[in-house]
Amino acid sequence: MKMLVIGDEARTRTYLPDLPFVQQTELVVVPRGTADDEILARAADADFIMADAISPVSAQLIAGMPQLKLIHSEGVAFNAIDVDAAREHGVLVCNNAGANAGAVAEQTVLLMLACLRDAVQADAAVRAGVQIQTKERMMVEGIRELGDCRVGFIGFGAIAQACAARLAGWGCEMLYNKRTPLTAEREAELGASWASIDDIAASCDIVSLHVPVTPATAGMVDAAFLARMKGDAILINTARGEIVDNGALAEALERGAIGMAGLDTIAPEPVEPGNPLLNLSEAASRRLVLSPHIGGVTQGMFKRAHRTVWENAARVAAGEQPVNIVS
């Protein structure tokens, strides 16, 4: 058996699980961005692929691997995998649903607090020797406590629910939207109530995005969506950059149409220097907090995720059904 990994070799070897199947399987690792022809020259006979969550797995690559049985996202996202081509060739596609829920929930709360406390600018002010002036300004402008905010989740899967469980301790009022509402018992447990997307956009102090990238969600946070948000509201995205229209968000920040945004992900990745969100005016840039898509990349997440990938490969090799099938 052969496992092809498209991603970082050091990370792959750091998180290899201690499983007999690992020892019995040949491992080939190619960097993200390697051309399909080069991959096929090295691993056309691979049985399994583990792909970095933003690494494309193309129809050409799938067609050129006749022994391929399983494509597994290293993370949760699988939109870079040509699922239709995989289905056409009888190849299973799996992800690591839920493996990063707690980790991304922590990053989500971090970005909420960083925006509410203007943490980036506050840090810069202290370093510049204007601590007292900044403190006095912030006291006059007012600092909102997280517990005083109504938080709305668009998408309410494992990550958003993990976030809600953490926010419950702050006493936040919480709304959520998902196609199938939770049971009344689960809503009571989390302290969250179902609402329409329009109601969440219009009424929440913090709007947090937790939907996958699909044709329906790509670009859903556009100019019209942002226009529905409160003028001092905060937008948080720890999901996927493709959900947000970069130009529309840049314009909203320039006009002060929303209060702030905290983004752990911007499309496309790697982020390009010409991206409008990296070219804001000084005033608008102060209303944007960025992190380098690290929400789900904790040690614990990688240990859980890589173990699942290898266990799923072992299941497929044994003719058994893997977990977390997405296609």
Solvent accessible surface area in square Angstrom, and as a share of the most:
residue,aa,sasa,rsa
1,M,103,0.46
2,K,23,0.10
3,M,1,0.00
4,L,0,0.00
5,V,4,0.02
6,I,4,0.02
7,G,5,0.05
8,D,65,0.34
9,E,81,0.36
10,A,72,0.56
11,R,58,0.21
12,T,3,0.02
13,R,119,0.43
14,T,95,0.55
15,Y,38,0.14
16,L,57,0.28
17,P,15,0.10
18,D,129,0.67
19,L,25,0.12
20,P,96,0.60
21,F,27,0.11
22,V,13,0.08
23,Q,138,0.62
24,Q,129,0.57
25,T,13,0.07
26,E,96,0.43
27,L,34,0.17
28,V,15,0.09
29,V,11,0.07
30,V,1,0.00
31,P,89,0.56
32,R,116,0.42
33,G,72,0.69
34,T,25,0.14
35,A,62,0.48
36,D,33,0.17
37,D,99,0.52
38,E,96,0.43
39,I,4,0.02
40,L,36,0.18
41,A,90,0.69
42,R,125,0.45
43,A,0,0.00
44,A,36,0.28
45,D,66,0.34
46,A,0,0.00
47,D,8,0.04
48,F,1,0.00
49,I,0,0.00
50,M,1,0.00
51,A,2,0.01
52,D,16,0.08
53,A,24,0.18
54,I,46,0.24
55,S,2,0.01
56,P,91,0.57
57,V,1,0.01
58,S,36,0.23
59,A,45,0.35
60,Q,99,0.44
61,L,0,0.00
62,I,2,0.01
63,A,59,0.46
64,G,27,0.26
65,M,4,0.02
66,P,120,0.76
67,Q,90,0.40
68,L,11,0.06
69,K,70,0.30
70,L,1,0.00
71,I,0,0.00
72,H,1,0.00
73,S,1,0.01
74,E,12,0.05
75,G,8,0.08
76,V,47,0.27
77,A,16,0.13
78,F,67,0.28
79,N,66,0.34
80,A,29,0.22
81,I,11,0.05
82,D,52,0.27
83,V,27,0.15
84,D,97,0.50
85,A,8,0.06
86,A,0,0.00
87,R,141,0.52
88,E,140,0.63
89,H,88,0.39
90,G,65,0.63
91,V,7,0.04
92,L,51,0.25
93,V,0,0.00
94,C,0,0.00
95,N,8,0.04
96,N,1,0.01
97,A,57,0.45
98,G,38,0.36
99,A,15,0.12
100,N,17,0.09
101,A,13,0.10
102,G,24,0.23
103,A,9,0.07
104,V,5,0.03
105,A,0,0.00
106,E,106,0.47
107,Q,16,0.07
108,T,0,0.00
109,V,13,0.07
110,L,98,0.49
111,L,4,0.02
112,M,0,0.00
113,L,56,0.28
114,A,11,0.09
115,C,4,0.02
116,L,16,0.08
117,R,117,0.43
118,D,29,0.15
119,A,43,0.33
120,V,79,0.46
121,Q,49,0.22
122,A,27,0.21
123,D,69,0.36
124,A,49,0.38
125,A,12,0.09
126,V,90,0.52
127,R,193,0.70
128,A,76,0.59
129,G,61,0.58
130,V,56,0.32
131,Q,87,0.39
132,I,94,0.48
133,Q,108,0.48
134,T,15,0.09
135,K,105,0.44
136,E,91,0.41
137,R,103,0.38
138,M,25,0.11
139,M,119,0.53
140,V,133,0.76
141,E,115,0.52
142,G,48,0.46
143,I,69,0.35
144,R,79,0.29
145,E,102,0.46
146,L,5,0.03
147,G,22,0.22
148,D,112,0.58
149,C,2,0.01
150,R,73,0.27
151,V,0,0.00
152,G,0,0.00
153,F,0,0.00
154,I,2,0.01
155,G,9,0.09
156,F,3,0.01
157,G,36,0.35
158,A,56,0.44
159,I,35,0.18
160,A,0,0.00
161,Q,30,0.13
162,A,19,0.14
163,C,0,0.00
164,A,0,0.00
165,A,55,0.42
166,R,98,0.36
167,L,0,0.00
168,A,51,0.40
169,G,77,0.74
170,W,112,0.39
171,G,55,0.52
172,C,11,0.07
173,E,89,0.40
174,M,5,0.02
175,L,23,0.11
176,Y,0,0.00
177,N,22,0.11
178,K,54,0.23
179,R,243,0.89
180,T,96,0.56
181,P,70,0.44
182,L,34,0.17
183,T,86,0.50
184,A,75,0.58
185,E,131,0.59
186,R,78,0.29
187,E,37,0.17
188,A,82,0.64
189,E,125,0.56
190,L,7,0.03
191,G,46,0.44
192,A,3,0.03
193,S,58,0.38
194,W,112,0.39
195,A,12,0.10
196,S,38,0.24
197,I,54,0.27
198,D,76,0.39
199,D,81,0.42
200,I,0,0.00
201,A,0,0.00
202,A,55,0.42
203,S,35,0.23
204,C,0,0.00
205,D,21,0.11
206,I,0,0.00
207,V,0,0.00
208,S,0,0.00
209,L,0,0.00
210,H,24,0.11
211,V,21,0.12
212,P,84,0.53
213,V,30,0.17
214,T,52,0.30
215,P,138,0.87
216,A,90,0.69
217,T,20,0.12
218,A,54,0.41
219,G,27,0.26
220,M,39,0.17
221,V,0,0.00
222,D,53,0.27
223,A,65,0.50
224,A,58,0.45
225,F,2,0.01
226,L,4,0.02
227,A,78,0.60
228,R,98,0.36
229,M,11,0.05
230,K,71,0.30
231,G,52,0.50
232,D,73,0.38
233,A,0,0.00
234,I,2,0.01
235,L,0,0.00
236,I,0,0.00
237,N,0,0.00
238,T,8,0.05
239,A,18,0.14
240,R,30,0.11
241,G,3,0.03
242,E,66,0.29
243,I,0,0.00
244,V,11,0.06
245,D,60,0.31
246,N,29,0.15
247,G,39,0.37
248,A,12,0.09
249,L,0,0.00
250,A,9,0.07
251,E,97,0.43
252,A,1,0.01
253,L,0,0.00
254,E,76,0.34
255,R,155,0.56
256,G,35,0.33
257,A,24,0.19
258,I,1,0.00
259,G,17,0.16
260,M,21,0.10
261,A,0,0.00
262,G,0,0.00
263,L,3,0.01
264,D,1,0.01
265,T,6,0.03
266,I,11,0.06
267,A,15,0.11
268,P,67,0.42
269,E,58,0.26
270,P,103,0.65
271,V,58,0.33
272,E,96,0.43
273,P,119,0.75
274,G,66,0.63
275,N,9,0.04
276,P,57,0.36
277,L,5,0.02
278,L,79,0.39
279,N,94,0.48
280,L,26,0.13
281,S,52,0.34
282,E,133,0.59
283,A,48,0.37
284,A,0,0.00
285,S,48,0.31
286,R,106,0.39
287,R,63,0.23
288,L,19,0.10
289,V,10,0.06
290,L,77,0.38
291,S,22,0.14
292,P,107,0.67
293,H,45,0.20
294,I,79,0.40
295,G,3,0.02
296,G,11,0.10
297,V,73,0.42
298,T,55,0.32
299,Q,131,0.58
300,G,28,0.27
301,M,8,0.04
302,F,18,0.07
303,K,127,0.54
304,R,120,0.44
305,A,0,0.00
306,H,0,0.00
307,R,105,0.39
308,T,27,0.16
309,V,0,0.00
310,W,1,0.00
311,E,51,0.23
312,N,0,0.00
313,A,0,0.00
314,A,31,0.24
315,R,68,0.25
316,V,20,0.11
317,A,36,0.28
318,A,71,0.55
319,G,73,0.70
320,E,104,0.46
321,Q,134,0.59
322,P,7,0.04
323,V,67,0.39
324,N,54,0.28
325,I,63,0.32
326,V,50,0.29
327,S,30,0.20
